[in-house]
Structure formats: structure tokens, C-alpha cells
Amino acid sequence: MSIDSAESLYREYLGILNGRRWDRLAAVVHDELTHNDRTMTRAEFVDLLREDLAAIPDLHYDVHRLLVQGDRLAVRLWFDCTPVRPFRGVDTRGQRVGFAEHAFYELAGGRIRTVESVVDVDAVRRQVRPT
């Protein structure tokens, strides 16, 4: 897959996530994938995404850096959002927070097969003011 094709596919994926168009994920994500060393179905992956959205309804995936090497992508995503309930064990008490996610993707056959992701939860904790 060319660099331009891989980048286009990834940006389409983020458009689907930002648009909450789960029915379109099949075009860019395999039926079975690996997320942080756990094999799951695409439906289970959508459930993970929905959990984050339940905690952060205004979640928007914003690319800050994207590197593409063949069928591998590395990305730094930025989120500026307001969790309405605890997110990854941190109760922000409705405060607006900003944090990064660093993720690595592997494509196979023109779709995402592997996702490895680390969310900077410590950044969220540092921003939460004591009550």
C-alpha cells in the first residue's frame, strides 16, 4: 500500500470515528483485529470506542502527527474534551481536559488489522483540580 493510500485510509477511519458511523468501519477495519495484544471482533472494538464516548460525549480525534511507513502508521492524537463521568479511572468532575493518545497501526489488505494504543491518563490526572 502506498503512503498516500495508507494515510487516506487512516483519515477515513478517523472520519468514521468522529462521525460515529460504526456501520462504515467494515470498509477500514478487519472483521477480527488485535487491540493492545487482545484479539477481538470489530463489534467488540466498537464497544470499546462506545465506552470512551459514553464517558466523553464530545470526544474528537485530532491528528497532531502522523507517520506512515508502508502498511504501518504511527500517530499522536490530541483530545480537548469534557468527560461527563470517570474516564480511565480518573474523575474529572466535568472539567475540560486535554490529553494525547499515541497509537500504532498495522494494515493488511487495505484495512486496519492491529492497533496498539497508549492514552496519557497522567496528563488528565494533572489537570483535575481538587474540590
VMD Tcl script that draws the C-alpha trace (Angstrom):
set ca {
  {0.00 0.00 0.00}
  {1.37 3.42 -0.89}
  {1.99 6.06 1.78}
  {-0.78 8.24 0.32}
  {-3.24 5.31 0.33}
  {-2.40 4.35 3.91}
  {-2.77 7.95 5.07}
  {-6.08 8.31 3.22}
  {-7.38 5.10 4.78}
  {-6.39 6.31 8.25}
  {-8.03 9.69 7.76}
  {-11.18 7.92 6.53}
  {-11.07 5.81 9.71}
  {-10.87 8.93 11.88}
  {-13.72 10.49 9.91}
  {-15.81 7.42 10.68}
  {-14.92 7.63 14.39}
  {-15.59 11.37 14.58}
  {-18.88 10.91 12.72}
  {-19.90 7.95 14.92}
  {-20.58 5.98 11.71}
  {-19.95 2.50 13.11}
  {-21.71 0.92 10.13}
  {-18.87 2.16 7.88}
  {-16.00 0.65 9.91}
  {-16.03 -2.58 7.88}
  {-14.50 -0.62 4.99}
  {-11.39 0.24 7.04}
  {-11.17 -2.29 9.91}
  {-10.93 -6.08 9.59}
  {-13.67 -8.31 10.99}
  {-11.12 -9.51 13.55}
  {-8.29 -7.34 14.83}
  {-5.79 -7.09 17.64}
  {-6.05 -4.18 20.06}
  {-3.26 -3.90 22.65}
  {-2.43 -7.61 22.30}
  {-6.09 -8.68 22.64}
  {-7.76 -10.34 19.67}
  {-11.33 -9.15 19.22}
  {-14.07 -8.77 16.69}
  {-14.81 -5.46 15.06}
  {-18.04 -5.35 17.12}
  {-16.04 -5.71 20.35}
  {-13.73 -2.95 19.16}
  {-16.74 -0.69 18.54}
  {-17.89 -1.46 22.10}
  {-14.53 -0.12 23.40}
  {-14.95 3.04 21.33}
  {-18.50 3.50 22.61}
  {-17.32 3.16 26.22}
  {-14.97 6.10 25.70}
  {-17.79 8.09 24.08}
  {-20.12 7.36 26.98}
  {-17.54 8.93 29.29}
  {-16.64 11.72 26.84}
  {-19.53 12.59 24.50}
  {-17.57 15.43 22.87}
  {-14.57 13.21 22.07}
  {-13.00 14.24 18.76}
  {-9.93 12.58 17.23}
  {-7.48 15.29 16.12}
  {-4.26 14.23 14.37}
  {-1.19 16.12 15.60}
  {1.42 13.89 13.99}
  {1.11 11.04 11.54}
  {3.95 8.94 10.19}
  {3.43 6.28 7.56}
  {5.89 3.56 6.59}
  {4.36 1.08 4.18}
  {1.50 -0.66 5.98}
  {2.44 0.78 9.38}
  {1.27 4.05 10.86}
  {2.26 5.93 13.99}
  {0.07 8.75 15.21}
  {-0.17 11.27 18.03}
  {-3.80 12.17 18.52}
  {-4.91 15.10 20.64}
  {-8.15 15.37 22.57}
  {-9.59 18.54 24.07}
  {-12.79 17.43 25.74}
  {-15.03 17.31 28.78}
  {-15.60 13.89 30.35}
  {-19.02 13.60 31.97}
  {-18.10 10.55 34.03}
  {-14.84 8.91 35.12}
  {-12.51 8.21 32.21}
  {-9.88 5.50 32.56}
  {-10.21 5.67 36.35}
  {-9.98 9.47 36.61}
  {-12.99 11.51 37.75}
  {-12.57 14.92 36.12}
  {-15.77 16.16 37.78}
  {-16.83 17.61 34.46}
  {-13.65 19.66 33.93}
  {-12.38 20.21 30.41}
  {-9.08 18.38 29.82}
  {-6.55 17.93 27.06}
  {-4.51 14.78 26.52}
  {-2.68 12.76 23.91}
  {-3.00 9.23 22.64}
  {-0.06 7.59 20.89}
  {-1.07 4.75 18.63}
  {0.49 2.37 16.15}
  {-1.48 0.65 13.42}
  {-0.74 -2.19 11.04}
  {-2.72 -2.58 7.88}
  {-3.38 -5.80 5.99}
  {-5.25 -5.97 2.73}
  {-6.03 -2.26 2.89}
  {-7.71 -2.35 6.30}
  {-6.62 -1.96 9.92}
  {-5.56 -5.28 11.45}
  {-3.63 -4.19 14.57}
  {-3.96 -1.25 16.97}
  {-1.54 -0.57 19.82}
  {-2.51 2.46 21.84}
  {-1.41 4.36 24.94}
  {-3.54 7.17 26.37}
  {-1.77 9.76 28.54}
  {-4.03 9.33 31.56}
  {-1.43 11.04 33.79}
  {-1.98 14.26 31.82}
  {-5.69 14.02 32.66}
  {-4.91 13.48 36.36}
  {-2.61 16.53 36.45}
  {-5.35 18.77 35.13}
  {-8.04 17.78 37.59}
  {-8.37 20.43 40.26}
  {-9.10 19.25 43.78}
  {-12.57 20.05 45.06}
}
mol new
graphics top color blue
foreach p $ca { graphics top sphere $p radius 0.5 }
foreach p [lrange $ca 0 end-1] q [lrange $ca 1 end] { graphics top cylinder $p $q radius 0.2 }
display resetview
